[in-house]
Amino acid sequence: MCPPGRRRGSVGAIISNWRDYDAPTLVKLRLALRNYWLRVRHLQNCCGHQGEPGC
């Protein structure tokens, strides 16, 4: 889950999640697309998967 009080992630957190997540690039891309879609579908600023690419 997203930290309490944080309405949306920072650019630094997005870059850090992408760089530090240990998975192949295609898996990271799939996770990022899934997480962005969850945020759009639920009209939220957080997808609920803290630490994954796209969150």
PyMOL Python script that loads the backbone (N, CA, C, O; Angstrom):
from pymol import cmd

cmd.read_pdbstr("""\
ATOM      1  N   MET A   1       0.834  -1.179   0.000  1.00  0.00           N
ATOM      2  CA  MET A   1       0.000   0.000   0.000  1.00  0.00           C
ATOM      3  C   MET A   1       0.872   1.233   0.000  1.00  0.00           C
ATOM      4  O   MET A   1       2.042   1.177   0.379  1.00  0.00           O
ATOM      5  N   CYS A   2       0.315   2.328  -0.417  1.00  0.00           N
ATOM      6  CA  CYS A   2       1.049   3.586  -0.422  1.00  0.00           C
ATOM      7  C   CYS A   2       1.144   4.138   0.993  1.00  0.00           C
ATOM      8  O   CYS A   2       0.247   3.931   1.810  1.00  0.00           O
ATOM      9  N   PRO A   3       2.225   4.835   1.275  1.00  0.00           N
ATOM     10  CA  PRO A   3       2.377   5.389   2.621  1.00  0.00           C
ATOM     11  C   PRO A   3       1.257   6.359   2.949  1.00  0.00           C
ATOM     12  O   PRO A   3       0.812   7.097   2.070  1.00  0.00           O
ATOM     13  N   PRO A   4       0.787   6.380   4.193  1.00  0.00           N
ATOM     14  CA  PRO A   4      -0.263   7.316   4.582  1.00  0.00           C
ATOM     15  C   PRO A   4       0.205   8.760   4.407  1.00  0.00           C
ATOM     16  O   PRO A   4       1.354   9.089   4.702  1.00  0.00           O
ATOM     17  N   GLY A   5      -0.671   9.593   3.938  1.00  0.00           N
ATOM     18  CA  GLY A   5      -0.347  10.998   3.758  1.00  0.00           C
ATOM     19  C   GLY A   5       0.277  11.312   2.411  1.00  0.00           C
ATOM     20  O   GLY A   5       0.373  12.483   2.043  1.00  0.00           O
ATOM     21  N   ARG A   6       0.705  10.297   1.661  1.00  0.00           N
ATOM     22  CA  ARG A   6       1.280  10.532   0.339  1.00  0.00           C
ATOM     23  C   ARG A   6       0.179  10.337  -0.686  1.00  0.00           C
ATOM     24  O   ARG A   6      -0.364   9.241  -0.822  1.00  0.00           O
ATOM     25  N   ARG A   7      -0.145  11.384  -1.396  1.00  0.00           N
ATOM     26  CA  ARG A   7      -1.225  11.286  -2.373  1.00  0.00           C
ATOM     27  C   ARG A   7      -0.747  10.688  -3.681  1.00  0.00           C
ATOM     28  O   ARG A   7      -1.530  10.053  -4.387  1.00  0.00           O
ATOM     29  N   ARG A   8       0.518  10.874  -4.020  1.00  0.00           N
ATOM     30  CA  ARG A   8       1.062  10.279  -5.235  1.00  0.00           C
ATOM     31  C   ARG A   8       2.561  10.148  -5.098  1.00  0.00           C
ATOM     32  O   ARG A   8       3.185  10.856  -4.307  1.00  0.00           O
ATOM     33  N   GLY A   9       3.135   9.249  -5.862  1.00  0.00           N
ATOM     34  CA  GLY A   9       4.567   9.010  -5.796  1.00  0.00           C
ATOM     35  C   GLY A   9       5.356  10.120  -6.461  1.00  0.00           C
ATOM     36  O   GLY A   9       4.847  10.834  -7.325  1.00  0.00           O
ATOM     37  N   SER A  10       6.580  10.251  -6.055  1.00  0.00           N
ATOM     38  CA  SER A  10       7.457  11.239  -6.669  1.00  0.00           C
ATOM     39  C   SER A  10       8.142  10.617  -7.882  1.00  0.00           C
ATOM     40  O   SER A  10       8.146   9.398  -8.051  1.00  0.00           O
ATOM     41  N   VAL A  11       8.706  11.455  -8.704  1.00  0.00           N
ATOM     42  CA  VAL A  11       9.422  10.972  -9.881  1.00  0.00           C
ATOM     43  C   VAL A  11      10.613  10.125  -9.435  1.00  0.00           C
ATOM     44  O   VAL A  11      10.922   9.105 -10.052  1.00  0.00           O
ATOM     45  N   GLY A  12      11.275  10.549  -8.368  1.00  0.00           N
ATOM     46  CA  GLY A  12      12.404   9.787  -7.852  1.00  0.00           C
ATOM     47  C   GLY A  12      12.004   8.391  -7.410  1.00  0.00           C
ATOM     48  O   GLY A  12      12.752   7.438  -7.630  1.00  0.00           O
ATOM     49  N   ALA A  13      10.836   8.253  -6.791  1.00  0.00           N
ATOM     50  CA  ALA A  13      10.353   6.942  -6.356  1.00  0.00           C
ATOM     51  C   ALA A  13      10.025   6.055  -7.549  1.00  0.00           C
ATOM     52  O   ALA A  13      10.288   4.853  -7.518  1.00  0.00           O
ATOM     53  N   ILE A  14       9.464   6.624  -8.582  1.00  0.00           N
ATOM     54  CA  ILE A  14       9.140   5.857  -9.788  1.00  0.00           C
ATOM     55  C   ILE A  14      10.414   5.328 -10.439  1.00  0.00           C
ATOM     56  O   ILE A  14      10.476   4.164 -10.835  1.00  0.00           O
ATOM     57  N   ILE A  15      11.427   6.182 -10.549  1.00  0.00           N
ATOM     58  CA  ILE A  15      12.699   5.768 -11.136  1.00  0.00           C
ATOM     59  C   ILE A  15      13.374   4.724 -10.253  1.00  0.00           C
ATOM     60  O   ILE A  15      13.917   3.738 -10.752  1.00  0.00           O
ATOM     61  N   SER A  16      13.339   4.940  -8.958  1.00  0.00           N
ATOM     62  CA  SER A  16      13.951   4.001  -8.020  1.00  0.00           C
ATOM     63  C   SER A  16      13.262   2.639  -8.079  1.00  0.00           C
ATOM     64  O   SER A  16      13.935   1.609  -8.085  1.00  0.00           O
ATOM     65  N   ASN A  17      11.935   2.623  -8.123  1.00  0.00           N
ATOM     66  CA  ASN A  17      11.196   1.356  -8.215  1.00  0.00           C
ATOM     67  C   ASN A  17      11.572   0.606  -9.489  1.00  0.00           C
ATOM     68  O   ASN A  17      11.742  -0.613  -9.464  1.00  0.00           O
ATOM     69  N   TRP A  18      11.701   1.317 -10.586  1.00  0.00           N
ATOM     70  CA  TRP A  18      12.047   0.678 -11.860  1.00  0.00           C
ATOM     71  C   TRP A  18      13.471   0.122 -11.798  1.00  0.00           C
ATOM     72  O   TRP A  18      13.710  -1.012 -12.212  1.00  0.00           O
ATOM     73  N   ARG A  19      14.408   0.908 -11.287  1.00  0.00           N
ATOM     74  CA  ARG A  19      15.813   0.515 -11.266  1.00  0.00           C
ATOM     75  C   ARG A  19      16.076  -0.617 -10.268  1.00  0.00           C
ATOM     76  O   ARG A  19      16.843  -1.533 -10.565  1.00  0.00           O
ATOM     77  N   ASP A  20      15.453  -0.564  -9.102  1.00  0.00           N
ATOM     78  CA  ASP A  20      15.763  -1.502  -8.022  1.00  0.00           C
ATOM     79  C   ASP A  20      14.961  -2.797  -8.071  1.00  0.00           C
ATOM     80  O   ASP A  20      15.344  -3.774  -7.427  1.00  0.00           O
ATOM     81  N   TYR A  21      13.870  -2.830  -8.808  1.00  0.00           N
ATOM     82  CA  TYR A  21      13.054  -4.046  -8.874  1.00  0.00           C
ATOM     83  C   TYR A  21      13.807  -5.101  -9.674  1.00  0.00           C
ATOM     84  O   TYR A  21      14.207  -4.845 -10.810  1.00  0.00           O
ATOM     85  N   ASP A  22      14.002  -6.274  -9.103  1.00  0.00           N
ATOM     86  CA  ASP A  22      14.810  -7.320  -9.711  1.00  0.00           C
ATOM     87  C   ASP A  22      13.949  -8.217 -10.590  1.00  0.00           C
ATOM     88  O   ASP A  22      13.379  -9.207 -10.130  1.00  0.00           O
ATOM     89  N   ALA A  23      13.868  -7.850 -11.860  1.00  0.00           N
ATOM     90  CA  ALA A  23      13.096  -8.633 -12.830  1.00  0.00           C
ATOM     91  C   ALA A  23      13.552  -8.229 -14.231  1.00  0.00           C
ATOM     92  O   ALA A  23      14.129  -7.156 -14.408  1.00  0.00           O
ATOM     93  N   PRO A  24      13.300  -9.072 -15.222  1.00  0.00           N
ATOM     94  CA  PRO A  24      13.617  -8.697 -16.604  1.00  0.00           C
ATOM     95  C   PRO A  24      12.800  -7.476 -17.038  1.00  0.00           C
ATOM     96  O   PRO A  24      11.756  -7.169 -16.462  1.00  0.00           O
ATOM     97  N   THR A  25      13.298  -6.796 -18.056  1.00  0.00           N
ATOM     98  CA  THR A  25      12.673  -5.565 -18.525  1.00  0.00           C
ATOM     99  C   THR A  25      11.222  -5.770 -18.951  1.00  0.00           C
ATOM    100  O   THR A  25      10.373  -4.928 -18.658  1.00  0.00           O
ATOM    101  N   LEU A  26      10.927  -6.863 -19.630  1.00  0.00           N
ATOM    102  CA  LEU A  26       9.548  -7.098 -20.074  1.00  0.00           C
ATOM    103  C   LEU A  26       8.604  -7.308 -18.892  1.00  0.00           C
ATOM    104  O   LEU A  26       7.450  -6.884 -18.943  1.00  0.00           O
ATOM    105  N   VAL A  27       9.071  -7.946 -17.848  1.00  0.00           N
ATOM    106  CA  VAL A  27       8.247  -8.128 -16.648  1.00  0.00           C
ATOM    107  C   VAL A  27       8.007  -6.778 -15.985  1.00  0.00           C
ATOM    108  O   VAL A  27       6.894  -6.491 -15.546  1.00  0.00           O
ATOM    109  N   LYS A  28       9.043  -5.951 -15.910  1.00  0.00           N
ATOM    110  CA  LYS A  28       8.895  -4.610 -15.327  1.00  0.00           C
ATOM    111  C   LYS A  28       7.888  -3.786 -16.127  1.00  0.00           C
ATOM    112  O   LYS A  28       7.055  -3.084 -15.554  1.00  0.00           O
ATOM    113  N   LEU A  29       7.970  -3.877 -17.456  1.00  0.00           N
ATOM    114  CA  LEU A  29       7.042  -3.136 -18.306  1.00  0.00           C
ATOM    115  C   LEU A  29       5.613  -3.613 -18.091  1.00  0.00           C
ATOM    116  O   LEU A  29       4.694  -2.798 -18.009  1.00  0.00           O
ATOM    117  N   ARG A  30       5.416  -4.927 -18.000  1.00  0.00           N
ATOM    118  CA  ARG A  30       4.075  -5.475 -17.758  1.00  0.00           C
ATOM    119  C   ARG A  30       3.524  -5.002 -16.414  1.00  0.00           C
ATOM    120  O   ARG A  30       2.359  -4.618 -16.320  1.00  0.00           O
ATOM    121  N   LEU A  31       4.355  -5.028 -15.382  1.00  0.00           N
ATOM    122  CA  LEU A  31       3.926  -4.575 -14.056  1.00  0.00           C
ATOM    123  C   LEU A  31       3.594  -3.086 -14.066  1.00  0.00           C
ATOM    124  O   LEU A  31       2.607  -2.661 -13.465  1.00  0.00           O
ATOM    125  N   ALA A  32       4.414  -2.302 -14.745  1.00  0.00           N
ATOM    126  CA  ALA A  32       4.168  -0.867 -14.811  1.00  0.00           C
ATOM    127  C   ALA A  32       2.835  -0.577 -15.506  1.00  0.00           C
ATOM    128  O   ALA A  32       2.054   0.249 -15.035  1.00  0.00           O
ATOM    129  N   LEU A  33       2.580  -1.256 -16.620  1.00  0.00           N
ATOM    130  CA  LEU A  33       1.314  -1.048 -17.325  1.00  0.00           C
ATOM    131  C   LEU A  33       0.134  -1.487 -16.475  1.00  0.00           C
ATOM    132  O   LEU A  33      -0.889  -0.804 -16.439  1.00  0.00           O
ATOM    133  N   ARG A  34       0.264  -2.624 -15.787  1.00  0.00           N
ATOM    134  CA  ARG A  34      -0.805  -3.105 -14.913  1.00  0.00           C
ATOM    135  C   ARG A  34      -1.077  -2.111 -13.787  1.00  0.00           C
ATOM    136  O   ARG A  34      -2.231  -1.796 -13.498  1.00  0.00           O
ATOM    137  N   ASN A  35      -0.021  -1.621 -13.158  1.00  0.00           N
ATOM    138  CA  ASN A  35      -0.190  -0.704 -12.034  1.00  0.00           C
ATOM    139  C   ASN A  35      -0.774   0.636 -12.469  1.00  0.00           C
ATOM    140  O   ASN A  35      -1.611   1.208 -11.770  1.00  0.00           O
ATOM    141  N   TYR A  36      -0.330   1.143 -13.632  1.00  0.00           N
ATOM    142  CA  TYR A  36      -0.934   2.383 -14.133  1.00  0.00           C
ATOM    143  C   TYR A  36      -2.407   2.173 -14.462  1.00  0.00           C
ATOM    144  O   TYR A  36      -3.238   3.037 -14.182  1.00  0.00           O
ATOM    145  N   TRP A  37      -2.734   1.021 -15.059  1.00  0.00           N
ATOM    146  CA  TRP A  37      -4.129   0.723 -15.391  1.00  0.00           C
ATOM    147  C   TRP A  37      -4.982   0.646 -14.121  1.00  0.00           C
ATOM    148  O   TRP A  37      -6.107   1.145 -14.108  1.00  0.00           O
ATOM    149  N   LEU A  38      -4.464   0.029 -13.057  1.00  0.00           N
ATOM    150  CA  LEU A  38      -5.212  -0.036 -11.803  1.00  0.00           C
ATOM    151  C   LEU A  38      -5.498   1.355 -11.263  1.00  0.00           C
ATOM    152  O   LEU A  38      -6.593   1.630 -10.773  1.00  0.00           O
ATOM    153  N   ARG A  39      -4.505   2.229 -11.357  1.00  0.00           N
ATOM    154  CA  ARG A  39      -4.698   3.597 -10.870  1.00  0.00           C
ATOM    155  C   ARG A  39      -5.767   4.330 -11.680  1.00  0.00           C
ATOM    156  O   ARG A  39      -6.593   5.048 -11.118  1.00  0.00           O
ATOM    157  N   VAL A  40      -5.749   4.147 -12.992  1.00  0.00           N
ATOM    158  CA  VAL A  40      -6.726   4.810 -13.858  1.00  0.00           C
ATOM    159  C   VAL A  40      -8.118   4.222 -13.644  1.00  0.00           C
ATOM    160  O   VAL A  40      -9.100   4.956 -13.528  1.00  0.00           O
ATOM    161  N   ARG A  41      -8.193   2.902 -13.592  1.00  0.00           N
ATOM    162  CA  ARG A  41      -9.493   2.224 -13.461  1.00  0.00           C
ATOM    163  C   ARG A  41     -10.188   2.577 -12.157  1.00  0.00           C
ATOM    164  O   ARG A  41     -11.407   2.747 -12.129  1.00  0.00           O
ATOM    165  N   HIS A  42      -9.421   2.689 -11.074  1.00  0.00           N
ATOM    166  CA  HIS A  42     -10.011   2.982  -9.767  1.00  0.00           C
ATOM    167  C   HIS A  42      -9.997   4.466  -9.421  1.00  0.00           C
ATOM    168  O   HIS A  42     -10.403   4.859  -8.326  1.00  0.00           O
ATOM    169  N   LEU A  43      -9.527   5.292 -10.361  1.00  0.00           N
ATOM    170  CA  LEU A  43      -9.450   6.742 -10.153  1.00  0.00           C
ATOM    171  C   LEU A  43      -8.721   7.075  -8.849  1.00  0.00           C
ATOM    172  O   LEU A  43      -9.186   7.884  -8.045  1.00  0.00           O
ATOM    173  N   GLN A  44      -7.559   6.426  -8.662  1.00  0.00           N
ATOM    174  CA  GLN A  44      -6.737   6.634  -7.479  1.00  0.00           C
ATOM    175  C   GLN A  44      -5.337   7.045  -7.894  1.00  0.00           C
ATOM    176  O   GLN A  44      -4.933   6.863  -9.043  1.00  0.00           O
ATOM    177  N   ASN A  45      -4.599   7.606  -6.935  1.00  0.00           N
ATOM    178  CA  ASN A  45      -3.215   7.977  -7.194  1.00  0.00           C
ATOM    179  C   ASN A  45      -2.251   6.869  -6.818  1.00  0.00           C
ATOM    180  O   ASN A  45      -1.050   6.991  -7.061  1.00  0.00           O
ATOM    181  N   CYS A  46      -2.747   5.790  -6.231  1.00  0.00           N
ATOM    182  CA  CYS A  46      -1.898   4.686  -5.802  1.00  0.00           C
ATOM    183  C   CYS A  46      -2.532   3.378  -6.272  1.00  0.00           C
ATOM    184  O   CYS A  46      -3.742   3.183  -6.166  1.00  0.00           O
ATOM    185  N   CYS A  47      -1.683   2.486  -6.794  1.00  0.00           N
ATOM    186  CA  CYS A  47      -2.201   1.205  -7.280  1.00  0.00           C
ATOM    187  C   CYS A  47      -2.286   0.162  -6.170  1.00  0.00           C
ATOM    188  O   CYS A  47      -2.993  -0.835  -6.315  1.00  0.00           O
ATOM    189  N   GLY A  48      -1.572   0.381  -5.059  1.00  0.00           N
ATOM    190  CA  GLY A  48      -1.588  -0.558  -3.957  1.00  0.00           C
ATOM    191  C   GLY A  48      -0.460  -1.561  -3.963  1.00  0.00           C
ATOM    192  O   GLY A  48      -0.417  -2.445  -3.108  1.00  0.00           O
ATOM    193  N   HIS A  49       0.463  -1.444  -4.918  1.00  0.00           N
ATOM    194  CA  HIS A  49       1.605  -2.361  -5.002  1.00  0.00           C
ATOM    195  C   HIS A  49       2.898  -1.574  -4.797  1.00  0.00           C
ATOM    196  O   HIS A  49       3.710  -1.446  -5.713  1.00  0.00           O
ATOM    197  N   GLN A  50       3.072  -1.062  -3.612  1.00  0.00           N
ATOM    198  CA  GLN A  50       4.226  -0.244  -3.275  1.00  0.00           C
ATOM    199  C   GLN A  50       5.537  -0.972  -3.580  1.00  0.00           C
ATOM    200  O   GLN A  50       5.723  -2.121  -3.179  1.00  0.00           O
ATOM    201  N   GLY A  51       6.437  -0.301  -4.283  1.00  0.00           N
ATOM    202  CA  GLY A  51       7.746  -0.870  -4.602  1.00  0.00           C
ATOM    203  C   GLY A  51       7.832  -1.509  -5.975  1.00  0.00           C
ATOM    204  O   GLY A  51       8.930  -1.811  -6.441  1.00  0.00           O
ATOM    205  N   GLU A  52       6.701  -1.722  -6.632  1.00  0.00           N
ATOM    206  CA  GLU A  52       6.716  -2.279  -7.972  1.00  0.00           C
ATOM    207  C   GLU A  52       6.825  -1.172  -9.007  1.00  0.00           C
ATOM    208  O   GLU A  52       6.441  -0.035  -8.734  1.00  0.00           O
ATOM    209  N   PRO A  53       7.347  -1.487 -10.203  1.00  0.00           N
ATOM    210  CA  PRO A  53       7.390  -0.488 -11.259  1.00  0.00           C
ATOM    211  C   PRO A  53       5.994   0.051 -11.566  1.00  0.00           C
ATOM    212  O   PRO A  53       5.029  -0.711 -11.628  1.00  0.00           O
ATOM    213  N   GLY A  54       5.895   1.335 -11.752  1.00  0.00           N
ATOM    214  CA  GLY A  54       4.622   1.964 -12.051  1.00  0.00           C
ATOM    215  C   GLY A  54       3.837   2.408 -10.831  1.00  0.00           C
ATOM    216  O   GLY A  54       2.739   2.947 -10.965  1.00  0.00           O
ATOM    217  N   CYS A  55       4.376   2.192  -9.659  1.00  0.00           N
ATOM    218  CA  CYS A  55       3.683   2.618  -8.445  1.00  0.00           C
ATOM    219  C   CYS A  55       4.495   3.669  -7.726  1.00  0.00           C
ATOM    220  O   CYS A  55       4.080   4.159  -6.675  1.00  0.00           O
TER     221      CYS A  55
END
""", "prot")
cmd.dss("prot")
cmd.show_as("cartoon", "prot")
cmd.util.cbc("prot")
cmd.orient("prot")
